[in-house]
Amino acid sequence: MLLGPSPIAVSGVSTHLNQLFQSPLADEFKLLHFQVGSEGRKESAATKLVRLFFSPIQFLGQLIQEKPQIIHLNTSLESKSYWRDIVYLIIARIAVKKVVYQVHGGALPQDLFKSNKLLTKFLRLSLHTADAIVLLSQEELAAYRDFAPGLQLEVIPNAIELCADPQWKKTPPTQNKSLKLVYVGRLAISKGIFEIIEALGIVRNRGKNIQLVLAGTGPEEGRLRARVNDLDLNDNVRFAGAVFGVDKDQIWEDADLFVFPTYHWEGLPYALLESMAARTPPVVSPVGAIPDVMEDGIHGVFVPSRNPEALAEAIERLDNDRALICRMGEACRQRVENYYTVARLADDFRKLYHNLIN
């Protein structure tokens, strides 16, 4: 039984769940879904309180009715998610079920309750109740080992369904055309979106005609549009809104570079894998699992977060070396084909599930 948000919610965890249900894993195991959290629901404050109270009871009823061997709890190490999901973890252990506790980003365990020794101790104890903890990155693996020795830890990175290989990107973009940048994700300040706009202003002032597409929605859209206007970048920036399916594929194919100078608590962003599969090299901050996926100068370029000048310099350098963009795009595609497919993801969880059952 996989616990997580609604399959129709727009979130990385929903994408992960849908991949598992549609993968060969579903041919070997009977996969059940139990919805937790508010993503994908339309509810008032009153109905949310009712859900929070009755959801654990419904979960217990599902355990009694369906009798699953494994509970696969998908969560993130953020305060709200942790306290919500700890209830399901406790119920699963009381019901003597095997528990996979998968962490989709968030804080490192040392940082979640760092100002409270009692809560930090409780976190450590709760992690030990899981039979296996699944992480996304080597950075997390090292942190969890240090935080709570003896945990059964597995690193299983995210994966994607490969898009069609854009053949035209196998040759360098011509120098006489404007370099095309894309950002795909939530328009939130911690994603580095304002740094992107500032960097674009810097390169424009240096005589570069760079185009940017912002694909996504979020709380900072209004302020972001105002900043674009203040810097007189309206001819350089297009707001595409949320994109899905073939529309998203087309945005990746049209772009030369993916800009993502995030300082959010990232796990392994799907946008990174999608960009690489589309031969669109990332210019990105090395946070979370990102350094596990790409190598600086080979698959893309690392830039420090909160540093528009460094981002501008990276964009300008790549604009002057279109052949390097092409080489990195080829390396990106090969990297994803070799290590980040849904077939690999399903096989990793198949082995984990069998190890827990046997």
Secondary structure, 3 states (H helix, E strand, C coil): CEEECCCCCCCHHHHHHHHHHCCCHHHHCCCCEEECCCCCCCCCHHHHHHHHHHHHHHHHHHHHHHCCCEEEEEEEECHHHHHHHHHHHHHHHHCCCEEEEEEEEECCHHHHCCCCHHHHHHHHHHHHCCCEEEECCHHHHHHHHHHCCCCCEEECCCCECCCCCCHHHHCCCCCCCCCEEEEECCCCHHHCHHHHHHHHHHHHHCCCCCEEEEECCCCCHHHHHHHHHHCCCCCCEEECCCCCHHHHHHHHHHCCEEEECCCCCCCCCHHHHHHHHCCCCEEECCCCCHHHHCCECCCEEECCCCCHHHHHHHHHHHHCCHHHHHHHHHHHHHHHHHHCEHHHHHHHHHHHHHHHHC
